[in-house]
Protein backbone atom coordinates (compact mmCIF):
# COMPACT_ATOMS: atom_id res chain seq x y z
CA UNK A 1 0.00 0.00 0.00
CA UNK A 2 2.81 2.30 0.46
CA UNK A 3 3.31 2.29 -3.24
CA UNK A 4 -0.32 3.23 -3.78
CA UNK A 5 0.01 6.06 -1.33
CA UNK A 6 3.11 7.22 -3.11
CA UNK A 7 1.42 7.06 -6.54
CA UNK A 8 -1.64 8.84 -5.13
CA UNK A 9 0.59 11.52 -3.69
CA UNK A 10 2.40 11.93 -7.01
CA UNK A 11 -0.91 12.11 -8.88
CA UNK A 12 -2.14 14.72 -6.41
CA UNK A 13 0.98 16.80 -6.97
CA UNK A 14 0.64 16.47 -10.72
CA UNK A 15 -3.03 17.48 -10.56
CA UNK A 16 -2.14 20.52 -8.42
CA UNK A 17 0.61 21.49 -10.93
CA UNK A 18 -1.83 20.99 -13.78
CA UNK A 19 -4.45 23.18 -12.03
CA UNK A 20 -1.83 25.91 -11.47
CA UNK A 21 -0.87 25.76 -15.18
CA UNK A 22 -4.55 25.93 -16.16
CA UNK A 23 -5.13 28.96 -13.93
CA UNK A 24 -2.09 30.70 -15.45
CA UNK A 25 -3.35 29.87 -18.93
CA UNK A 26 -6.81 31.25 -18.08
CA UNK A 27 -5.20 34.44 -16.74
CA UNK A 28 -3.14 34.86 -19.95
CA UNK A 29 -6.24 34.07 -22.01
CA UNK A 30 -8.20 36.77 -20.16
CA UNK A 31 -5.35 39.23 -20.70
CA UNK A 32 -5.41 38.52 -24.45
CA UNK A 33 -9.18 38.82 -24.52
CA UNK A 34 -9.08 42.23 -22.83
CA UNK A 35 -6.15 43.41 -24.92
CA UNK A 36 -7.46 45.17 -28.04
CA UNK A 37 -5.69 43.81 -31.10
CA UNK A 38 -6.14 46.02 -34.11
CA UNK A 39 -3.85 45.66 -37.12
CA UNK A 40 -2.17 48.89 -38.29
CA UNK A 41 -2.68 49.25 -42.08
CA UNK A 42 -1.85 52.95 -42.32
CA UNK A 43 1.56 52.26 -43.95
CA UNK A 44 -0.05 49.90 -46.44
CA UNK A 45 -2.80 52.45 -47.16
CA UNK A 46 -0.22 55.21 -47.74
CA UNK A 47 1.76 52.95 -50.06
CA UNK A 48 -1.35 52.01 -52.04
CA UNK A 49 -2.41 55.66 -52.27
CA UNK A 50 1.04 56.68 -53.57
CA UNK A 51 0.94 53.85 -56.13
CA UNK A 52 -2.55 54.96 -57.22
CA UNK A 53 -1.34 58.58 -57.65
CA UNK A 54 1.67 57.39 -59.68
CA UNK A 55 -0.54 55.27 -61.90
CA UNK A 56 -2.99 58.15 -62.44
CA UNK A 57 -0.10 60.47 -63.36
CA UNK A 58 1.32 57.88 -65.77
CA UNK A 59 -2.06 57.40 -67.42
CA UNK A 60 -2.53 61.18 -67.81
CA UNK A 61 0.97 61.54 -69.29
CA UNK A 62 0.33 58.70 -71.74
CA UNK A 63 -2.98 60.24 -72.79
CA UNK A 64 -1.30 63.62 -73.31
CA UNK A 65 1.46 62.04 -75.41
CA UNK A 66 -1.09 60.06 -77.42
CA UNK A 67 -3.06 63.25 -78.13
CA UNK A 68 0.14 64.98 -79.32
CA UNK A 69 1.01 62.06 -81.57
CA UNK A 70 -2.50 61.93 -83.01
CA UNK A 71 -2.42 65.70 -83.61
CA UNK A 72 0.91 65.40 -85.44
CA UNK A 73 -0.32 62.45 -87.48
CA UNK A 74 -3.46 64.35 -88.48
CA UNK A 75 -1.37 67.34 -89.59
CA UNK A 76 1.24 65.30 -91.45
CA UNK A 77 1.20 64.88 -95.21
CA UNK A 78 2.32 61.62 -96.71
CA UNK A 79 4.61 62.08 -99.70
CA UNK A 80 6.14 59.31 -101.77
CA UNK A 81 9.89 58.96 -101.52
CA UNK A 82 10.39 59.60 -105.25
CA UNK A 83 8.67 63.00 -104.91
CA UNK A 84 10.96 63.95 -102.04
CA UNK A 85 14.04 62.81 -103.99
CA UNK A 86 12.87 64.73 -107.07
CA UNK A 87 12.34 67.88 -105.00
CA UNK A 88 15.81 67.60 -103.48
CA UNK A 89 17.30 67.00 -106.94
CA UNK A 90 15.58 70.08 -108.34
CA UNK A 91 16.69 72.14 -105.37
CA UNK A 92 20.31 71.08 -105.87
CA UNK A 93 20.08 71.82 -109.62
CA UNK A 94 18.61 75.27 -108.96
CA UNK A 95 21.33 76.04 -106.41
CA UNK A 96 24.05 74.94 -108.85
CA UNK A 97 22.63 77.06 -111.69
CA UNK A 98 22.22 80.02 -109.34
CA UNK A 99 25.81 79.65 -108.08
CA UNK A 100 27.17 79.40 -111.62
CA UNK A 101 25.14 82.46 -112.69
CA UNK A 102 26.42 84.50 -109.75
CA UNK A 103 29.97 83.43 -110.61
CA UNK A 104 29.52 84.48 -114.25
CA UNK A 105 27.98 87.84 -113.29
CA UNK A 106 30.85 88.54 -110.92
CA UNK A 107 33.31 87.95 -113.78
CA UNK A 108 31.57 90.39 -116.20
CA UNK A 109 33.52 93.41 -114.93
CA UNK A 110 36.84 91.59 -115.45
CA UNK A 111 35.81 90.48 -118.95
CA UNK A 112 34.71 94.01 -119.86
CA UNK A 113 37.99 95.46 -118.64
CA UNK A 114 40.00 92.82 -120.54
CA UNK A 115 37.94 93.46 -123.69
CA UNK A 116 38.41 97.23 -123.32
CA UNK A 117 42.17 96.89 -122.92
CA UNK A 118 42.36 94.49 -125.87
CA UNK A 119 40.24 96.86 -127.99
CA UNK A 120 42.38 99.80 -126.96
CA UNK A 121 45.56 97.90 -127.80
CA UNK A 122 44.15 96.72 -131.13
CA UNK A 123 43.01 100.24 -132.03
CA UNK A 124 46.37 101.80 -131.19
CA UNK A 125 48.12 99.08 -133.14
CA UNK A 126 45.76 99.59 -136.10
CA UNK A 127 46.29 103.36 -136.13
CA UNK A 128 50.04 102.86 -135.66
CA UNK A 129 50.14 100.59 -138.70
CA UNK A 130 47.96 103.01 -140.66
CA UNK A 131 50.20 105.99 -139.85
CA UNK A 132 53.32 103.99 -140.78
CA UNK A 133 51.82 103.13 -144.15
CA UNK A 134 50.46 106.68 -144.67
CA UNK A 135 52.91 109.28 -143.30
CA UNK A 136 50.93 112.19 -144.82
CA UNK A 137 47.87 111.06 -142.78
CA UNK A 138 50.01 111.17 -139.65
CA UNK A 139 51.06 114.74 -140.41
CA UNK A 140 47.45 115.80 -141.00
CA UNK A 141 46.40 114.10 -137.72
CA UNK A 142 49.08 115.88 -135.71
CA UNK A 143 48.09 119.20 -137.25
CA UNK A 144 44.46 118.53 -136.36
CA UNK A 145 45.46 117.74 -132.72
CA UNK A 146 47.40 121.02 -132.46
CA UNK A 147 44.48 123.01 -133.87
CA UNK A 148 42.09 121.55 -131.27
CA UNK A 149 44.47 122.15 -128.37
CA UNK A 150 45.42 118.53 -127.82
CA UNK A 151 48.70 116.85 -128.20
C-alpha positions in Angstrom: 0.0 0.0 0.0 2.8 2.3 0.5 3.3 2.3 -3.2 -0.3 3.2 -3.8 0.0 6.1 -1.3 3.1 7.2 -3.1 1.4 7.1 -6.5 -1.6 8.8 -5.1 0.6 11.5 -3.7 2.4 11.9 -7.0 -0.9 12.1 -8.9 -2.1 14.7 -6.4 1.0 16.8 -7.0 0.6 16.5 -10.7 -3.0 17.5 -10.6 -2.1 20.5 -8.4 0.6 21.5 -10.9 -1.8 21.0 -13.8 -4.5 23.2 -12.0 -1.8 25.9 -11.5 -0.9 25.8 -15.2 -4.6 25.9 -16.2 -5.1 29.0 -13.9 -2.1 30.7 -15.5 -3.4 29.9 -18.9 -6.8 31.3 -18.1 -5.2 34.4 -16.7 -3.1 34.9 -19.9 -6.2 34.1 -22.0 -8.2 36.8 -20.2 -5.4 39.2 -20.7 -5.4 38.5 -24.4 -9.2 38.8 -24.5 -9.1 42.2 -22.8 -6.2 43.4 -24.9 -7.5 45.2 -28.0 -5.7 43.8 -31.1 -6.1 46.0 -34.1 -3.8 45.7 -37.1 -2.2 48.9 -38.3 -2.7 49.2 -42.1 -1.8 53.0 -42.3 1.6 52.3 -43.9 0.0 49.9 -46.4 -2.8 52.4 -47.2 -0.2 55.2 -47.7 1.8 52.9 -50.1 -1.3 52.0 -52.0 -2.4 55.7 -52.3 1.0 56.7 -53.6 0.9 53.9 -56.1 -2.6 55.0 -57.2 -1.3 58.6 -57.7 1.7 57.4 -59.7 -0.5 55.3 -61.9 -3.0 58.1 -62.4 -0.1 60.5 -63.4 1.3 57.9 -65.8 -2.1 57.4 -67.4 -2.5 61.2 -67.8 1.0 61.5 -69.3 0.3 58.7 -71.7 -3.0 60.2 -72.8 -1.3 63.6 -73.3 1.5 62.0 -75.4 -1.1 60.1 -77.4 -3.1 63.2 -78.1 0.1 65.0 -79.3 1.0 62.1 -81.6 -2.5 61.9 -83.0 -2.4 65.7 -83.6 0.9 65.4 -85.4 -0.3 62.4 -87.5 -3.5 64.3 -88.5 -1.4 67.3 -89.6 1.2 65.3 -91.5 1.2 64.9 -95.2 2.3 61.6 -96.7 4.6 62.1 -99.7 6.1 59.3 -101.8 9.9 59.0 -101.5 10.4 59.6 -105.3 8.7 63.0 -104.9 11.0 64.0 -102.0 14.0 62.8 -104.0 12.9 64.7 -107.1 12.3 67.9 -105.0 15.8 67.6 -103.5 17.3 67.0 -106.9 15.6 70.1 -108.3 16.7 72.1 -105.4 20.3 71.1 -105.9 20.1 71.8 -109.6 18.6 75.3 -109.0 21.3 76.0 -106.4 24.1 74.9 -108.8 22.6 77.1 -111.7 22.2 80.0 -109.3 25.8 79.7 -108.1 27.2 79.4 -111.6 25.1 82.5 -112.7 26.4 84.5 -109.8 30.0 83.4 -110.6 29.5 84.5 -114.2 28.0 87.8 -113.3 30.8 88.5 -110.9 33.3 87.9 -113.8 31.6 90.4 -116.2 33.5 93.4 -114.9 36.8 91.6 -115.5 35.8 90.5 -118.9 34.7 94.0 -119.9 38.0 95.5 -118.6 40.0 92.8 -120.5 37.9 93.5 -123.7 38.4 97.2 -123.3 42.2 96.9 -122.9 42.4 94.5 -125.9 40.2 96.9 -128.0 42.4 99.8 -127.0 45.6 97.9 -127.8 44.2 96.7 -131.1 43.0 100.2 -132.0 46.4 101.8 -131.2 48.1 99.1 -133.1 45.8 99.6 -136.1 46.3 103.4 -136.1 50.0 102.9 -135.7 50.1 100.6 -138.7 48.0 103.0 -140.7 50.2 106.0 -139.8 53.3 104.0 -140.8 51.8 103.1 -144.1 50.5 106.7 -144.7 52.9 109.3 -143.3 50.9 112.2 -144.8 47.9 111.1 -142.8 50.0 111.2 -139.6 51.1 114.7 -140.4 47.5 115.8 -141.0 46.4 114.1 -137.7 49.1 115.9 -135.7 48.1 119.2 -137.3 44.5 118.5 -136.4 45.5 117.7 -132.7 47.4 121.0 -132.5 44.5 123.0 -133.9 42.1 121.6 -131.3 44.5 122.2 -128.4 45.4 118.5 -127.8 48.7 116.9 -128.2 
